[in-house]
Amino acid sequence: MLSNNLQQENEALHEHGKNQTEEQTLIRLPQVLRIFPVSKTVWYQGIKDGIYPRGTKIARRSVAWSKPQIEALCQKFLNGER
């Protein structure tokens, strides 16, 4: 019984860690455009217009986006929302 509880706690902690990792996943523009297929020009215009999210600067010349945020954006567009 005790080992069963420990196993369940361990699985819960593992699942929690997996969710945290997914939330923190950053992807670069080529990956973003594979998930949300538009051209770079359309993507940057959408950022300027407030349609698409701004990225996070990860280095002097590098920007990345949150993967869950991009996936949510795709779902929003698939549902006909803007």
JOFEN-V231244 format. One record per residue. N is the residue number from 1. RES is the residue in three letters. OMEGA is omega in whole degrees, 0 to 359 (NA if undefined). D_LAST is the distance of its C-alpha to the last C-alpha in Angstrom with 1 decimal. Layout:
N_RES_OMEGA_D_LAST / N_RES_OMEGA_D_LAST
//
This chain:
1_MET_181_50.7 / 2_LEU_180_50.2 / 3_SER_176_49.2 / 4_ASN_178_46.7 / 5_ASN_179_45.1 / 6_LEU_179_45.1 / 7_GLN_178_43.5 / 8_GLN_178_40.7 / 9_GLU_180_40.2 / 10_ASN_178_40.2 / 11_GLU_179_37.6 / 12_ALA_178_35.4 / 13_LEU_179_35.8 / 14_HIS_180_35.0 / 15_GLU_178_31.8 / 16_HIS_179_30.8 / 17_GLY_179_31.6 / 18_LYS_179_29.5 / 19_ASN_178_26.4 / 20_GLN_180_27.1 / 21_THR_179_27.4 / 22_GLU_180_24.1 / 23_GLU_185_22.4 / 24_GLN_183_24.2 / 25_THR_176_23.7 / 26_LEU_179_22.7 / 27_ILE_180_21.9 / 28_ARG_186_22.5 / 29_LEU_179_20.6 / 30_PRO_178_22.3 / 31_GLN_178_21.3 / 32_VAL_184_17.7 / 33_LEU_173_17.7 / 34_ARG_180_19.5 / 35_ILE_182_16.9 / 36_PHE_192_13.9 / 37_PRO_170_15.9 / 38_VAL_179_15.3 / 39_SER_177_18.1 / 40_LYS_181_19.0 / 41_THR_179_18.6 / 42_VAL_180_15.0 / 43_TRP_182_14.3 / 44_TYR_175_16.2 / 45_GLN_177_14.8 / 46_GLY_175_11.2 / 47_ILE_180_13.0 / 48_LYS_182_14.8 / 49_ASP_180_11.9 / 50_GLY_180_10.3 / 51_ILE_182_7.3 / 52_TYR_182_9.5 / 53_PRO_173_12.1 / 54_ARG_178_15.6 / 55_GLY_177_18.3 / 56_THR_179_21.5 / 57_LYS_181_24.7 / 58_ILE_175_27.2 / 59_ALA_184_30.0 / 60_ARG_182_30.9 / 61_ARG_182_29.2 / 62_SER_178_26.9 / 63_VAL_177_23.3 / 64_ALA_180_21.7 / 65_TRP_176_18.5 / 66_SER_181_18.5 / 67_LYS_177_18.3 / 68_PRO_178_16.9 / 69_GLN_179_14.1 / 70_ILE_178_13.4 / 71_GLU_177_13.9 / 72_ALA_177_11.5 / 73_LEU_178_8.7 / 74_CYS_181_10.1 / 75_GLN_179_10.3 / 76_LYS_180_6.7 / 77_PHE_178_6.2 / 78_LEU_179_9.6 / 79_ASN_178_8.9 / 80_GLY_178_6.7 / 81_GLU_175_3.8 / 82_ARG_NA_0.0
//
